[in-house]
């Protein structure tokens, strides 16, 4: 199944797929509200605002897999909007590893990072840049506005505009 066709649930409980969004360039991130990487929300939102008119969107998937997420989707939604001003699409909490792993993350886990390592999600804020040309995995410590990410966003957005 294509990533765009995998059934999802938005953070407010609506059925959706990634295909519902006009974003051929996607940054899919497993997020958590109580993590040392949580300030990356600010950079994720900045990317959203900077590139949203060029066919790009961030997609946030809260997960309590590492025991650092709030207790409900409502609490996560409130936290993200009031603390970080998040405007990008957020989805219901998911499992990113193990037998209950969401099908989206089952497919994403097969993608290797820049060192060639694939497999389980290691921590919160792993990022998957999905373009019509390739999917690239970035580990948690890579900040969203790292030139490796922004360069790939700009390259893909530019190619789509041609």
C-alpha positions in Angstrom: 0.0 0.0 0.0 1.3 3.5 -0.8 2.0 5.8 2.2 -0.6 8.3 0.9 -3.3 5.6 1.1 -2.8 4.3 4.6 -5.8 5.0 6.8 -5.1 7.6 9.5 -7.1 9.3 12.2 -6.6 13.0 12.8 -6.0 14.3 16.3 -9.6 15.4 16.5 -10.9 11.9 15.5 -11.6 12.3 11.8 -10.7 9.6 9.2 -8.0 10.7 6.8 -5.1 9.7 4.6 -2.0 11.7 3.6 -3.5 11.9 0.1 -6.1 14.2 1.6 -3.5 16.9 1.9 -2.1 18.9 -1.1 1.5 18.2 -0.1 3.6 16.1 -2.4 6.6 16.9 -0.1 6.0 15.6 3.4 8.0 15.6 6.7 6.5 12.9 8.9 7.6 13.1 12.5 6.8 11.0 15.6 6.4 13.6 18.3 6.1 13.7 22.1 5.3 16.6 24.4 7.6 15.7 27.3 10.9 15.0 25.4 14.2 16.8 25.3 13.6 17.2 21.6 10.2 18.7 22.1 11.5 22.3 21.3 11.9 21.0 17.7 8.1 21.8 17.4 9.2 25.4 16.9 11.4 24.5 14.0 8.8 22.2 12.5 6.3 25.0 12.6 8.8 27.4 11.0 9.3 24.8 8.1 5.5 24.5 7.8 5.1 28.3 7.4 8.2 28.7 5.1 7.3 25.9 2.6 3.6 25.3 2.9 2.8 27.3 -0.3 5.3 25.2 -2.2 3.6 21.8 -1.8 5.1 20.9 1.6 3.7 20.0 4.9 4.8 18.6 8.3 2.7 15.8 9.7 2.9 15.1 13.4 2.2 11.7 14.9 2.2 11.7 18.7 3.4 8.5 20.3 3.8 7.5 23.9 6.0 4.6 22.9 8.8 6.1 24.9 6.6 7.2 27.8 6.9 11.0 27.1 3.6 11.9 25.6 0.5 13.4 27.2 -2.4 11.1 28.2 -4.9 12.1 25.5 -5.1 13.4 21.9 -7.1 16.4 23.3 -4.2 17.2 25.7 -1.7 16.9 22.9 -3.7 19.1 20.5 -4.1 21.8 23.2 -0.4 21.7 24.2 0.8 21.9 20.6 -1.4 24.8 19.7 -1.0 26.8 22.8 2.7 26.2 23.5 4.1 25.9 20.0 1.5 27.5 17.7 1.4 24.3 15.7 -0.7 24.7 12.5 0.5 21.6 10.6 -1.7 18.5 10.6 -1.5 16.4 13.8 -2.8 12.9 14.1 -4.1 10.6 16.8 -1.5 9.0 19.0 0.1 5.9 17.4 2.5 3.1 18.3 5.7 3.4 16.2 7.3 0.1 17.2 6.3 -3.4 18.2 3.3 -5.6 17.4 0.9 -2.6 17.6 3.0 -0.5 15.2 0.8 1.7 13.0 1.0 0.6 9.3 2.5 4.0 8.4 5.4 3.5 10.7 5.7 -0.2 9.7 6.5 1.1 6.2 8.7 4.0 7.3 10.8 1.7 9.6 12.0 0.0 6.4 13.7 3.3 5.3 17.4 3.5 6.2 18.9 6.7 7.7 21.9 8.4 6.1 24.3 5.9 7.7 22.3 2.9 6.2 20.5 1.9 9.4 16.8 1.0 9.1 14.5 -0.7 11.6 12.7 0.4 14.7 12.1 4.0 15.6 14.8 4.8 18.2 13.3 7.8 19.8 10.9 10.7 19.6 11.2 13.2 16.7 12.6 10.9 14.1 11.8 12.5 10.7 11.0 11.0 7.4 11.1 13.4 4.4 8.9 11.9 1.7 9.0 13.3 -1.8 7.8 11.9 -5.1 11.4 11.0 -5.7 12.7 9.4 -2.5 12.1 8.9 1.3 14.9 10.0 3.6 15.1 9.2 7.3 16.7 11.6 9.8 17.2 10.6 13.4 16.0 12.6 16.4 19.1 14.7 16.9 18.9 16.1 13.4 17.1 19.4 13.8 14.2 20.1 11.4 16.0 23.2 9.9 19.2 21.3 9.3 20.5 22.1 5.8 20.4 18.5 4.8 16.6 18.6 5.3 15.9 22.1 4.0 18.1 21.5 1.0 16.1 18.3 0.1 12.8 20.2 0.7 13.8 23.0 -1.6 15.2 20.6 -4.3 12.0 18.5 -4.3 9.7 21.6 -4.3 11.7 23.2 -7.1 11.6 20.0 -9.2 7.8 19.9 -8.7 7.4 23.5 -9.8 9.2 22.8 -13.1 
